[in-house]
Amino acid sequence: MEIRGKLLIGIIGMVACDQMGFPFGGFWGFVLGAALGHWLFDRRKDQRISDKEYQAYRRRQGEFLYYVFSMCAKMAKADAPVNQPEVNLMEQIIRQQFRLSDKGRLHAIQIWKEAKSGNTPFEQYARAFYRDFARDRHQVLNMMDLLFATAAADGRLHPREEELLLRAAGIFHVGRLQFDRIKFRYYQAPREQARWSPLDPYYAILGATPQESLDLIKQKFRKLAMEWHPDKLTARGASTEAIRHAKEKFQQINEAYEKIVEARKK
C-alpha cells in the first residue's frame, strides 16, 4: 500500500496538534493528518493507477479486435470472393459480441477491407496474434472459434479454408483433439447447433458447453473465479503484471457467467 502521503501529512499533523496543547495531540494529529494525506496524495495516485490499468485494458481489446477482423477477412477470402453470409457473420460479431459503436463498426470494416485486399499473408497475422496473446489462452481459443465460424458461414468447408485452419492451429498450439472438437460443432453437429452464437466465446472462457446445466456451469464459474481472484495473487506476492492479468481474466470470467445466466433467463 502506498504510505508516503499518509506518513508525511501525519507527521505534520502530529507536531502541530502537540504544540497546540490538544489532549493526546500527537496521536490524534497523526491520525487526522494521515487521513488527509491519503485523500490529497495517495488516493489520487491510486486513481491514476486505476485509469492507467483501464487504458491498458482498452488497448488490449483494440489489439484483439484488429487481429479478429484481419484474420477473419483472410479466411473469408480463402475459398472465393467474400460472400454475403460471411459479411452477415461479421456484422453479427460486430453488433452482438463486441457491441461496437457506429464509429467502432466503421473502424472494424476498414480493418476488414484492408486485410482482405492487402498482400499480408494469413500466417503473418496468425504469428503476430499468437506472439501478443499466447498467455491469454481463452483469447487464443476464441480466435480459433471465430475462424471456424467464418469458414462455416456459407455452410461448407473449402480445402483452402481447412488448410488455413490447420495452419492457425499449429501456430496457436491447439491440439488435434481441441481442433476436432471445435470443428465438430460447425460441421458434424446438427445444423441448428452448428451455427455460431455470440455466447460461444463465453462458454469457452468457462470451459463449458451449451448442453450443460446451469448448476454445472455455476460450479465451473466458481472454481475459475477462485483461481483467478486478484486478491489471492496479491496475497501470494505476485508481480504487478501477473495481478493485472488476473484482474482482466477475473473480469472476463464474471462477464461470461453473467451473459450465460442472462441468456438462459429469456
N, C-alpha and C positions, 0 to 999 in steps of 0.2 A: 504494500500500500504506500502511496506517496505521502510523506510526512513533513516535507520541508516547510510548506506553508503553515501548517498547524504548529510546528515547533517554533518557527520564527516569531509569529504573532503571539503564540502562547507565552514565550519568554518575556516579550514586551509587556503583555498584559499582567504577568506575574509581578514584574518590577514596579509597574505603575500603580497597581492596586495596593501593593505592600507599602509603598511610600505614602499613599493617601491614607493609610491607617485603617483600612477596612478589616473587620474580623476575618481571620483566615484569608487575608487579602492575597497572599502569594498563591495559595491553592486555587481560589475562585478566579483570580486574574488569569492564571494559566489555562483553566478550563474554558473561560469565555474567549480568551484570545485564541486558543486552539480552534474553537468552533468558527470564529471569524476568519481565521487564516484558511481553514478548509473551504469556507464559502468564497473567499476572494481569490484564492490561488489554486488549491488542489482540485476543487470541483470543476473549475473552468478547464483545467488541464485534462481531467477525466473526460469532459465533454468533447474536447478537441480530439482525444484518442478515439472516442466513440465515432465521431464524424469521419475520422480517417479510416477506421475499420469499415464503415458503411460505404465510403467511396471506393475502397479496395474491393469490397463485395460487388458493387455495381460494375466496376471494370472487369471483374472476373466473369460476371454474367454476360457482359458485352462480348468478351472474347469467345465464350461458348457459342453465342448466337452467330458470330462470324463464321465459325467452323461448321455449324449446323447447316446454314444456308449455302455455304460454299460447297461442302461435300455432297449435300443432297442435290444440288444443281448438277454436279458432275454425274451423280448416279442417275438422275432423270434423263440426262442426255446420252447415257451409255448405249442404250439399245436403238435409239432413233431420235428424231426431233421430239422435243418435250411435248407431251400430250395434255389434254385438259384434265384428266383425273390426277395427274401429277401436280398440276397447278392448283387444283382444288385442295389437294392434301396440304400443300404449302400454306394456303390461305387458312386452312383449319388449324395448322400448327401455330401460325402467327396469332390468330384470334383466340383460340381456345387453350393452348398450352402456355404460350408465353405472354398472351394478353398484351400485345404491343399497342401503343398508341398509334394514331394515324402517322405521326412523324416517324415512329419506330418501324411501322409497316413499310413506309417508303424506303427507309434505310435498308431494311431486310431485302426488299425487292431489288434494290440497287446491287447489293452483295450477290444475290442470286444471279442476276443478269451478267455481272462482270465475271463471275466464276464460270457460268455456262458458255460464254463466248470467249473466255480467255484461254491462254495456252498452258497455264499451270496444271500439271498432271494431278490426278486424284491422289496418288501416293504421296505427293509432296504435302498436300493439305493434311492427309492422314498422319504422317510422321510429325508434322508440326503440332497437330492437335494432341497426339499422344505425349509428346515432349512436355507440353504445357499442362496436361490433365492426367498424367499417369497415376498420380497419387489419389485422384478423385475417382475411385473405381466405379461408383454409381453413375458418374457422368460418362465414363467410357462405355458402360453398358447401355445408357440412354442413347448415346450416339449410334451404337450398333443397331439398336431397336429402330431408330428413326431412318437409318439407311435401308433396313429391311422394309419398313413401311413405304418408303419411296419406291423401291424396286417393285413392290407388290401393288402399288396404286392402280395399275392398269390390269391387274388380275393375272399376270403371268410373270415368269422369271426367265428373262433372256440370258443366254450363256455369258454375254459380256457383263451383265449385272451381277451374276453369280461370281464371276471372276473378280470383280471389284470387291464384293462382299468378303470373299475368301482372303483377298489381299489385306483388307481392313482388319479382319480377324487376326491375321498373322502379325500385323503391326501393333494391334491393341493387346496382343497376348490373350486373346479369347480362345479357350479350348474348344475342341470339336464338339464335346457334349453340350456346352453352353451355346455354341453356334447352331447346332441342330435343334436345340430347344426353342430358340428364337425363330428359326426357320419353320418349325412345325406349326407355330401359331399363325403364320401367314400363308402357308402353302399346303399343309396336310390337315389342318383343323377344319371343321365345318365352316362354311362360308360366313355365317353370321358371327363366328368367333375370330375369324381371320382378319377382320378389318381393324385398322389401327384405331385406338381410342386415346383421348387425351389423358386418361387415367393410367395407361400402361407404364409411363415412367415412374409414377408414384408407387405402383405395385412393385416395380423393380427396386426402388430405393429401400422398401421394407422387406425385400426378399419374399414377397407374397404373390399370389395369383388371384384373379377374379373369382375362381371357383371356390376359394377357401372361405370359411365362415368369418364373420366379423370378430368373433371371440378369439379365433386363432390369429387373425391379423393383429388384434389388440395385444396379444401376448408377444408377437414378434416386435411390435412397435415399442412396448415397454422395455424389452431386452436391449434393443438398439439405443433407446433413449438413455438408459442407464449406462451403457457402454460409452456413449459419446457425450455425456453431460460435461460441459466445460469445467464445472466446479470439481469434478472428480480428477481431471487432469491437472487443475491448478493445485489441488492438494498433493499431487504426486511430484510437484515441482517441474512440470513440463515446460518446454520453451514457449516463447511468445507465439512463434509460428505454429506450433502444434495446437496451442489453445485457440488461435484464430481459426485454424482448420476445423477444430472440434465445434466451435460456435456455428460455423457455416453448415457443417454436417448435421448438428443438432437441430438447426432451424429447418433444414430440408426434411428431416425425419418427421418433425412435428407437422410441417405443411402437408407432407404426403398422407399422413394419417387423417388429418382434418379433411382433406379433399375426398378421400375414400369414404369416410363417415358421412360427409355431406351428400355425396352422390348416392349412397345407399339409402338415405332417408327419403329420397324423391320417389 
